[in-house]
Amino acid sequence: MQTILGAGGNIGNELAKSLTKFTTDIRLVSRNPKKVNNTDQIMAADLTDPNQVDKAVEGSEVVYVTIAFDYKAKIWKETWPPLMKAVIQSCKKHKAKLVFFDNMYMYDCNHLSTMTEETPVRPTSEKGEVRRQVAAMVMDEVNNGNLTALIARAPDFISPTNSILTQSVYGNLKKGKKADWFADADKIHNFIYWVDAAKATALLGNTPDAYGQVWHLPSIKDKLTGKQWVELVAKALNDEPKIAVLPVWMMSIVGLFIPIIREFREMAYQYDRDYYFDSSKFEKRFGYQAFTAEEAIRELIRYMEKK
């Protein structure tokens, strides 16, 4: 049995598809789970309740954590640490392996130009501190010999939802508006295509010697600036690459009226400097070739226009 805690999102759904290469015994757990594959088991659960977490983990060989809480620092601080504590306890109790799908928020903001698994962990945001804390909870248990686990870490997504590139660039251009970017459109910004992220996570979870480590999931190798991303999307849409850049100082003002911008303000440092996610460790180990920027944009648009 391989169990996905937080099924139903972009990553959870694609992960469920990818796991069929390794097993047909898949359990999907969320508040309102829906089958992705015909053979899936579904379990409705409130994962903020440790007892329900324990029931979800029971009988699992591998447990994947792909939960996405509301993008609010207050909620993250209240929900992530107790959730991870409950998941770790249940995995230890039921002798399940743990795969934590993580992001890069805990990295030192002065080392974003080439992020590797060895990049210093020194978060400068509240959300980053939460991610540092929960990742440390996992690896401390691993290092103490109490848990078999790995961390699969990703940069920003190119995905149908919860993606700045999709909502602010593709979505705006489709509506005849200017693409929105943040801080500085002349800085490099890296993405991962969500299908690559899910496939790679499934592969890691089913590779015994991958455990006990942090892995960067295979990101797009093209080093494109924000402006170049807009140009690439516009070209695919046969449109003009119109762009509006929201300066960091203005986010505080706009955030008074748009809550998501207020929450995003503390992460704006990721856009005012080069941001590149090196996944060569994974690529060398598995011989995996990620989507190129052009392929990812083409496939994203094809996906969105089929909806």
BAFI-644551 format. One line per field, with one value per residue (C-alpha): residue in three letters; x, y, z. Coordinates in steps of 0.05 Angstrom, whole numbers. Example, Ala and Ser with C-alpha at 12.3 -4.5 7.8 and 13.67 -1.06 7.14 Angstrom:
2
resn	c(ALA:SER)
px	c(246:273)
py	c(-90:-21)
pz	c(156:143)
***
This chain:
307
resn	c(MET:GLN:THR:ILE:LEU:GLY:ALA:GLY:GLY:ASN:ILE:GLY:ASN:GLU:LEU:ALA:LYS:SER:LEU:THR:LYS:PHE:THR:THR:ASP:ILE:ARG:LEU:VAL:SER:ARG:ASN:PRO:LYS:LYS:VAL:ASN:ASN:THR:ASP:GLN:ILE:MET:ALA:ALA:ASP:LEU:THR:ASP:PRO:ASN:GLN:VAL:ASP:LYS:ALA:VAL:GLU:GLY:SER:GLU:VAL:VAL:TYR:VAL:THR:ILE:ALA:PHE:ASP:TYR:LYS:ALA:LYS:ILE:TRP:LYS:GLU:THR:TRP:PRO:PRO:LEU:MET:LYS:ALA:VAL:ILE:GLN:SER:CYS:LYS:LYS:HIS:LYS:ALA:LYS:LEU:VAL:PHE:PHE:ASP:ASN:MET:TYR:MET:TYR:ASP:CYS:ASN:HIS:LEU:SER:THR:MET:THR:GLU:GLU:THR:PRO:VAL:ARG:PRO:THR:SER:GLU:LYS:GLY:GLU:VAL:ARG:ARG:GLN:VAL:ALA:ALA:MET:VAL:MET:ASP:GLU:VAL:ASN:ASN:GLY:ASN:LEU:THR:ALA:LEU:ILE:ALA:ARG:ALA:PRO:ASP:PHE:ILE:SER:PRO:THR:ASN:SER:ILE:LEU:THR:GLN:SER:VAL:TYR:GLY:ASN:LEU:LYS:LYS:GLY:LYS:LYS:ALA:ASP:TRP:PHE:ALA:ASP:ALA:ASP:LYS:ILE:HIS:ASN:PHE:ILE:TYR:TRP:VAL:ASP:ALA:ALA:LYS:ALA:THR:ALA:LEU:LEU:GLY:ASN:THR:PRO:ASP:ALA:TYR:GLY:GLN:VAL:TRP:HIS:LEU:PRO:SER:ILE:LYS:ASP:LYS:LEU:THR:GLY:LYS:GLN:TRP:VAL:GLU:LEU:VAL:ALA:LYS:ALA:LEU:ASN:ASP:GLU:PRO:LYS:ILE:ALA:VAL:LEU:PRO:VAL:TRP:MET:MET:SER:ILE:VAL:GLY:LEU:PHE:ILE:PRO:ILE:ILE:ARG:GLU:PHE:ARG:GLU:MET:ALA:TYR:GLN:TYR:ASP:ARG:ASP:TYR:TYR:PHE:ASP:SER:SER:LYS:PHE:GLU:LYS:ARG:PHE:GLY:TYR:GLN:ALA:PHE:THR:ALA:GLU:GLU:ALA:ILE:ARG:GLU:LEU:ILE:ARG:TYR:MET:GLU:LYS:LYS)
px	c(0:26:-13:-18:-36:-63:-90:-130:-83:-39:18:-26:-66:-5:32:-26:-19:56:53:16:84:102:37:-38:-48:-56:-94:-116:-129:-159:-223:-259:-217:-234:-205:-151:-141:-196:-162:-150:-175:-203:-205:-238:-199:-184:-108:-104:-130:-73:-121:-145:-73:-58:-116:-93:-22:-40:-24:20:88:103:69:74:59:34:-12:-23:-50:-78:-22:-21:37:-9:-42:24:52:-10:-18:48:87:31:15:87:93:31:55:124:94:47:100:145:87:67:137:120:170:158:167:158:144:177:195:257:232:281:343:387:364:436:446:388:428:449:409:433:417:476:450:452:386:374:302:284:209:156:136:208:218:159:188:256:224:184:241:286:234:238:313:327:287:324:392:373:355:282:250:261:246:268:253:235:244:217:221:162:113:88:21:-53:-66:-25:26:47:67:-1:-45:-6:26:-14:-80:-71:-46:-106:-152:-117:-83:-10:27:43:113:144:204:251:234:308:327:330:273:269:209:192:138:89:87:163:156:105:140:206:173:142:210:244:192:204:280:307:375:343:320:357:371:345:333:321:267:284:272:275:347:335:359:305:289:219:216:238:184:132:159:158:85:65:99:61:-4:14:8:50:94:63:87:74:123:99:156:169:153:84:67:56:4:-30:-30:-78:-131:-109:-93:-52:-4:3:22:68:105:153:172:186:261:256:242:291:352:371:335:360:346:400:373:436:441:374:388:455:428:367:385:322:311:262:217:250:219:188:160:131:96:69:42:13:-25:-50:-74:-108:-144:-171:-205)
py	c(0:69:127:199:247:310:277:317:374:381:341:290:273:266:227:178:167:159:108:58:42:12:-12:-17:-12:63:100:173:213:282:316:298:248:224:166:181:108:55:13:71:66:131:154:218:248:312:310:361:306:259:201:207:213:148:112:138:114:46:-10:34:15:86:150:213:281:328:371:444:488:558:605:643:645:641:578:547:559:529:468:444:426:386:352:330:307:263:236:219:185:143:124:100:63:27:21:61:99:174:218:292:335:401:469:513:568:551:567:627:684:700:632:628:635:562:522:451:402:433:505:537:534:604:626:699:692:664:611:593:583:536:495:493:468:411:389:386:344:292:291:290:226:197:216:185:120:124:135:116:179:226:298:313:387:431:503:542:502:506:474:485:520:552:575:647:631:602:652:717:705:655:674:749:744:700:755:808:838:849:792:806:795:814:855:849:816:816:765:690:650:575:529:455:424:391:325:319:334:279:227:240:236:168:144:166:134:68:70:40:74:143:146:184:242:308:308:366:344:352:425:460:473:535:597:646:714:735:775:715:671:722:724:648:644:701:667:603:642:683:745:806:798:854:856:896:890:901:931:904:971:971:902:930:979:929:878:922:906:838:788:740:797:813:740:739:802:764:718:774:765:705:752:809:764:705:641:575:506:455:384:351:301:270:273:238:185:168:191:234:288:342:382:441:510:509:438:456:518:482:424:471:510:446:422:488:494:423:440)
pz	c(0:-19:12:-10:47:14:-49:-99:-116:-178:-147:-111:-173:-218:-165:-162:-237:-232:-175:-220:-250:-183:-151:-159:-84:-75:-20:-31:32:37:62:-3:-41:-111:-149:-200:-220:-221:-168:-118:-47:-21:51:75:133:169:170:226:272:294:303:231:207:243:210:142:153:181:132:87:62:36:56:13:44:-11:31:12:68:55:35:101:149:210:184:166:236:268:223:194:257:290:225:213:285:276:209:236:298:255:205:262:294:230:202:140:97:91:29:45:-16:3:-26:-22:24:80:38:52:7:-10:-43:-92:-156:-154:-103:-89:-33:4:1:71:109:137:123:121:120:168:117:106:181:183:125:160:223:192:146:208:244:189:181:256:261:201:229:297:262:281:213:140:101:46:26:-46:-56:-113:-137:-164:-206:-276:-263:-277:-210:-155:-206:-217:-288:-303:-267:-275:-343:-384:-352:-361:-433:-450:-424:-466:-405:-389:-357:-284:-256:-190:-167:-227:-294:-314:-261:-276:-247:-249:-250:-248:-292:-245:-283:-275:-201:-190:-232:-196:-128:-145:-169:-105:-61:-96:-95:-30:-32:-42:30:84:37:9:-66:-113:-162:-236:-255:-322:-341:-384:-348:-367:-338:-320:-385:-425:-393:-413:-483:-488:-465:-511:-570:-556:-555:-617:-574:-557:-495:-454:-382:-319:-261:-190:-149:-80:-47:-79:-53:16:-11:-58:-2:38:-14:-41:15:-28:-45:28:41:-20:2:48:-10:-60:-49:-95:-153:-140:-152:-195:-174:-202:-175:-190:-195:-224:-166:-185:-260:-253:-206:-248:-318:-319:-371:-348:-394:-428:-419:-488:-479:-411:-436:-497:-455:-403:-456:-487:-419:-401:-467:-462:-396)
***
